[in-house]
């Protein structure tokens, strides 16, 4: 009995050490649901449903609290385009060259369109129009409800970037190295600016500034751009390609790159505040909540970093690369992995006196 008591005491001691200040604890898995393919896309939400696409060619509607399958739609090919929910309809593109409009409550198809090439860009909406890019070098605008094509805008390369739409203007990158400003209701170009060799990063429009990444032959850049005319406020040079969408919070810009690093930059001048090194490429876009930066890496890890200092607060290890951008809802962190699972993780909570950056 004394031996059992000693073991229990040791367990309690270890638990206390792990929960102590500064301990690198991990998130708690609330549920995980398996698919038959890698999950590259980021989740979307509709009421109590979390929606995710998989390389098995299926779009899944899962219970947000339990993870069981509410419905599924067989699209027939890899889904690398993130689902977007607009007025109860899920819009999604596939490697089989289709754009689908799916009822978010039932999983029933409303309409579809056969594209000339693969669709990796996630759709965005502007006043009755769904806007998305395609690997045929075009940006498209379609009627949300009917699926009728309204316009097509030609660029010089694949359009894998997800459009950012503000006041009926779509901002999107192209593999021709340009960032474009296009009127979302008509498809007419407003302006364009060359940023690098390839722009697959999705722009982020925050406080009248566009933040976007670009890829070069020998690294990458992060830009802050005037959305009115494409003038560059500043740029920051990174060691690797920048393919994810920058996050902006409290005057700071967070972005990952292909040199396995996550950067924090000052939003007013682009100077580096801190850098955190992972063990894998970062294509996941960071998100920021309550002073914590969450980002996935090809080293199979979801990281939670102090937004002020870059200190590792906790991490979660899956069994496959994490390309999916995490999403926070109902106090759960949702993300997919190349291990074919969709995860809902309860973040380890922590507090400090000030979250100001």
Phi, psi and omega in degrees: 000325179297324178296318179297317179298321179295320179297315180298321179297319179295319178300315180297320180296315179298318179299317180296320179296317181294329183268001183287169182298131178086356180289141180272072181284169183245159173292157181259127179287116177275322171196160170216142183235130183273148171237190181250018178203165177299147178251108182261336189273166177266149182284155171236166186228145172216111183053243182262022184242131171256132190243131184214145175256156184226160175292351175282001177083014183244137170263124186251139168250115186243151172296126185292334183263335184242335178088359180283156187280122176270323177197166173210146178237126181273103180277338172093355179207168182306139179249102178254352176274129179289139179291144176233128181257124179227114179052045175081007179241134177265128176250132187210142175250160184224167175286347176273014172071041177231145164253130181243146168245115187240136176296121184290340181272329188241339185081010179275141181285133175268314176198166177214160178221131178274116183272164177288340183206184182296151177241110177252341178291138175275137182292154174225164188236148174211109174041064175084003181238133172260130186243133182203159178259164182218156180283007172269011177083008183250150165256133186242151171234124182236151173296128183301314189277323188259338184079014177279136180287130178263320181200165175219132183241126185269133170244188182258012181196175177306143177248088178263347178294143175271128183295143166258129184242127179219123180052047176064023173242130180261131176246125187209147177264162180223157176290358173277001176091003182255153164256130183248146169246119187229135177292119191289339181270342184235339182079017180270136181291138174264306174201170171213154178217138179276128183245337183179205178276322181219139174234094173257348176300144177267130181292154174235122182263112182222124176051048175065026175227141174262129175246130184204154178253163177216157180246137179239171179297330185239031179146215181205177178217151170244134185239149164245124192230142174286118183289345182285326187219358179085005178295141182270119176288311179199164170219155179234131182272129178251164181282337183228172177304146175247109183245346180272171178272126177295144172258146182229128181207130176051043176079011179239150180245131182240132182204148176253167180214180183277003171268012176078016186250151169245129184249148167242123182241150172289128185291338183276335183224355177079008178286147182287132174265312174204167179218135178240131184261126173258190181250013181208162176306144175246109172249344173297140176273134180292154166233155183233133178211125176050047175078012179237134176261127178247131180205145177261158182223159175291354173277014175077014187244138167263124183255142171241115187242146173295119184296335182279320189244342186082004179295138176287121178267314173197168178213159178230130183256122171262191180249020178202163179303147178248099176267333182298136172282127182292155177226136183254125177204144178055032181067014175249150172257118183254135176195158177252166182221160174289355174280007174080011181250147167259130185247144164239114185243134174276113182296144171292124183273146177205159181223148167228171189295324182223137177253015182284138178261000000 
